[in-house]
Amino acid sequence: MWMRWLPWRFLVRRVARSQGFLDPINLLANLRRFSQPSEVMAPTELLRAGAVMQARGLMNSQAIQHNLDWIWPYWVQRQFDPHDVAFVPRAFNVTHINLTHRNWTAVGVPDSNELPLVDPRGLVTPFFDGWSLDAWILPVSGPPLLPSRRDAAEQELCVNGRLSVTTKVEAGKNFLTSRADVVHEAGRVVLRLHLEGASESGGWLVLSVRPYNPEGVSFIYEIAASQDRPGFRVNRLDSVFLTAPPERCLFSRYKDGDVFLKIQTPPPDPAPAEVRCDVGMATAAALFRLEPGRPREIGAIVPLGKKIEFHLKTGVSVPPPLSWEESLRGHSRLETPDAKIGSLYEIALRTLVLHSPGDVYPGPYTYKRFWFRDAAFILHALLAAGLEERVERVIDRFPSRQTPFGYFLSQEGEWDSNGEALWTMRRFCELTGRAPKPAWKHSILRAGQWIRRKRLPETPDSPHAGLFPAGFSAEHLGPNDYYYWDDFWGIAGLEAAAYLAERLDEPAEAAAFRETAAGFTRALEASVARALEALGPAEGAAIPASPTRRLDAGSIGSLAGGYPLKLWAPDDPRLSATADYLMRKFFVHGGFFQEISHSGMNPYLTLHVAQVLLRAGDARYFDVMQGVAALASPTGQWPEAVHPRTRGGCMGDGQHVWAAAEWLLMVRNCFVREEESANELILGSGVPREWSAAGAALEGAPTTWGPVSVRVRPEGAGARLTWKAEWRAAAPRVSIRFPGFAPATGEGSGGDVLLRPEGARR
């Protein structure tokens, strides 16, 4: 309380001006004028994350640009090269951040928080935000083979039995192949790195410990040779064990340069067995001799996390870790003649499992934290794939993330989270046929009541009367505003709360939630109508991001009423007009270019457009879908946003799990999707004609009415559809709408239907 009486604003201003700085109070006031008045200017968590990233960028600026004779990660090699399309001038850039190749792939095992990263040239980062391992070939004659400096590399993610990333680089008859995976070994999760290399003239295969990762500098103050077996001890905490003793080990500190610069010089006598660096830029290298033309293989093992004892002294048995096969048991199985789409589906499925070890993460690095927004889509995809147990344990944690006032908090100032949490709970119950847990009851009722209280009054009349207050919402929509995205989620949340309350034997609460949802809907419709009138007929019925905005890229958020929430009909002209506007104005190289914040092609938002098109029966959905497939990395991953020139990641996590979830949902909806308001199950509306001509299937797909399997195969000039369902109650109306074939209907719990080409005589 006493702080209110201190003239702190005056003091801050006086100190700042005395040192020649801008007045921070005026600066903040001016920033606020760009947005609508709101409770929270920006979420503390977002500011904190941004500060950490900029701090690293400041360290990068001090470490990299005057040490370009070091071997740096791939993104640095390209972003600092004036001849490269990825070059970023640095004159007024105080911080140097990876803005051009934010791409990496996590390896791991189900239900482990340990997610080592592999970058596009095989650089491996074993620990979260930690140091890395890199490998090189140094021939006797000719230039060194350094993966991060190579223009081309072959890289793939293998999903057979375990996740492993293989990277291969070549130069003439010299080559280097690395394979990274994670396994359970002796009760512990370990990273395994297998290297194979060869040089025509002979030389060295080198494994080096590096003080950086795909974001930049990560300090190493000490590296020592292991005492009991070949390898290194890093920062007295982490071990790197080698499968064979190296012929030489070298160490270097910052003031002596990169250890790479020492390899061609005669070794000191006696050779040091450790290095300490006050700057935190220690490097080390293990050298393995290569005979001319003869490949050599070596390995490294890095223990991750603590050792787990699977049998306690008490006699209570701790369940052993699940294998990939066990973790995926019962999932929806896809068969498609399109190898790329099928491969991306399988990879997306494993990406979701890998990033749901208890909580669910939108990424293995930059976004390794929980947000309700990302979780709603990721959990929905897991449900749609049939992995309900994994979803249930995450939902069980929802109440612990709720404030006493009923707000599901992941970031302050984001009013969509309650709707997302409630909608996810509803979808869990719908897709599993289970009632909500009694343990969720109090949380559900408080969440619905929070939405009811949070709405603005419906009077006096204003463009945002009855809507949510201005908030930060999805940060890629722009400054704080009265976002329709939030309102759509608020309405869906109230409808979900009513659905759940009824099944929890709370009819009065259910009726109250339903009544509030109706009022919220009327307020939203009135606001949208007023906004469209103000915009005029130039763009038809395209919806802005908020009632205070002109049309811009933020309109992508207003598609939520069509996908995923289905609050508006598939043929609603406002949805079609918004999708048309976005495709006309903001599609670049086949993807939606989000010019607000992301400044790149955004795969998951692009798929939101595709879903709206699919639902409307617009054939352009498949072109959009293929455009997203083309944006995938060689390991089948998408960053949050893709640089329009380098095609590398330029925003967010380099492996964005929300994007993987959207891909899985997109493929699933091509085969099976619901229109619950019409009690209609639609089969095949997104299965392209060429798939039908070669045969395709989706087996065991959960739906609102029960699991469904769909298979189509060619027959004569048409195709034959067989489908089977396990209805939990009354059957829905089944509509069969394969593109290029005449519509048909189905009855009962299965069928065998001959699909005739459109226009063909019966």
Steps between C-alpha positions, in 0.01 A plus 500: 500500500780743589633476143198698380620802696851501357557730196649203311398624156680829564808317629513262201465789256765707677755218509439410134531857376809566709673211322381605155242222459149524365230562756370144560167623636428697182625212287260252662215749473567542128516124448162459665346746254551250218263255670159504664490565877538169678574347837834357392730672253691177428527168685788489747599156372532628146708798613719268703554262208575792269750643747680165524518470121630856460756442775630200307500710185716755681743226597502382139590850383803497729612147419442441129566788264870547585564126527381384160803271470322274753275218385151632579155343459337483159276804558800717589701385200217603270362805678848660528602425139459810277470275193210301645129572455474457879738789571372744764680838536606563858582874519209608721411150615617502860407136543577221255225239493427204274244651261560292189547132589302425813483131416575206723360158575464342842581138572382324811289226650134512607426660837847645552565873538844458343481629142843529335504710182661438162549800271490490114868404479510244779608720793363321808393684818451235770355720776234770502663833410842342541827441319532286186701231324624543144699271270746580220729328251851649472681338205877494455457689174218722387249711690334375819152354482302718743124428493390847616684656204356267238228630269338159474439206728278195508293476815208281598302397805454126536189387692548122490515377858651822633560857389841561346634784289761415239708773335746443216737748335741427216785672318647293221598164650493636854182447699363528854181336623354555846203332664348622826237322706389457860452167676448356847823343616561350846211691653596833350409702193810551285580677176695291250699661222643273233756641256644352184752685287759452233765704321667407174834630624460395861493743790278543803141435599433761770232520769496844662328643808353839405392795722183575303173360366250592224416826682858609565752504784459252788783536747761231569741597777679170542566186297709214632592158370304226677698304755341157482422462128563689173303821478446843651350656811331832418449771762552229767142391439459320170687206347579408142619138480680380187472143374869493408804690629603787272857535373511860620298736719531876470365782716478875453379807683344810347813716490686225312227462238291204392646155557456454124789740446735276704443172319763554230766619746737263684355389835657644815709276723361406738150522350249663738208293622264789575423863436346780702363815338377801698311627193300177474613416146708189563522246216641150472553240229557126487696396190470157339748411227371419152693274267484606133174389343392287798183596687514510878213482746492641853228572751424729789254456786363784711297404810188717528320565827520290812521124517161338565476196719222287361458294818490679832630346822144496630416240242265731314568460131538820296364441149776479240506770234264459208642413161391690191287203397321500836454878499337491157279197564145558376579808292318581177686344210535675166556343160555734209675475163653843561825404672579849622160562656510158663852555633408841643201340673715234667762756604235739633349222709835427664576868543182537704577197716858615557383843619234374741703339779252616766432854400482585134760725336472699173870441439813334639697821557371856455145393591571225751223621731125469533243729336128424485476632145757263353384220729143520367612414146768250603267313734223503239739341251601234753131427561431482128786251472351278770754571777248592768699392807776745414242777476320405820806540718561850361139606560531367855757776556274779375349582843847559646548774238181682595491807722253524791283717275467224238750636245705234322828687505788440265564866418334808648286705264401212272127447527476194274648250746179413690318425177788286378517299823124439513478417129784248541317335789185480292682351202657244731155391615356504148779306334535242777133463589586555866337729753707781650681397814341611827843638595467749213160629610600791720758615247250486212233699681747767615643528149157557345412753768825687433406538132158627602653762732777601262271621222454872460153642570259494206419866568582769413502426131850472355684290237622269778195493726452155652837372376814416693716794611802602297783257558822363363327193356705300252806723483530466124181704448652833605479743793238460772151515353145362517587192298224291346729199548449536877125539461459189286691303762293655778175391336637150433616484861154585632337243273756243616434593864125447443566162335728389784277638777203302371705181518611593850136531610504879526197596286464851643863587425468345154197715423677813626807430287285435196309824551823697536640336187191612307543856622871492419417375151252783442760754613762352268265491203401863559863608528601316182205646310600849610864437407404377152280805448787728599743325265266525203460260209858512368599162647156347518421350837860442615524538877765716668694382805299729727225765474765774518723372219509526125553179308853367540683173560349483849173395336638146510383486863140560397491168316465332842123522467530249215806303604541345745187612685233458229286772656415623151365286217744359242357723227489821706597772250704683764732203538538456125564871447762506775679195359492654149638829632783330688593284201498796265696738721727291719588171334869471409651183347180311580487597868330767708753777565427640844653844473408585861770380740583172322613657171504163330279232346318341791420129445234457770314818407517399134328175594225698675421648159510151345257369762251780430525423127458125557194555715347723231564241225752733332749292297781747569551335840729238344730755333534675837567166668770414247652844550544425870652161420756677280600722795597201717866448581686189379420344840126564453475791744379857477631804686238744624561723199704444183731762349368581149850495346717258697204264570649458846325587825477869586275498808432291807606144558681321221277198553150634556270237646182700434588479130542123527161480673334697222647268239362195676157664537502607136566148375242353738232746387566411138368153581262556790349819639195599699229763471347446842235771471355309203562158660703419191815292452675575171727242338769565242435866424873572490627180338626611156402305190854371449498337844174325419651378175788332686330408828508669839371443852471638851443235764358553849432874492310622809194714424226662706280192451765229523810371316481473123718330239491605135660326202478588132639301207466531124234303317439544130438866414405570858612399848366280775461633851476273801444649841435367845392675819446411864220732603465572869138610466272608217676507166560836329407578143792372288586704191755369249663783304814386324626770260429411137230249589126535536389551863351202682361417840557218744288330762558275797843423640679438173467466131645418162426770242599526135598861434410616150681784323305824505273525198516126426178316421377244750 
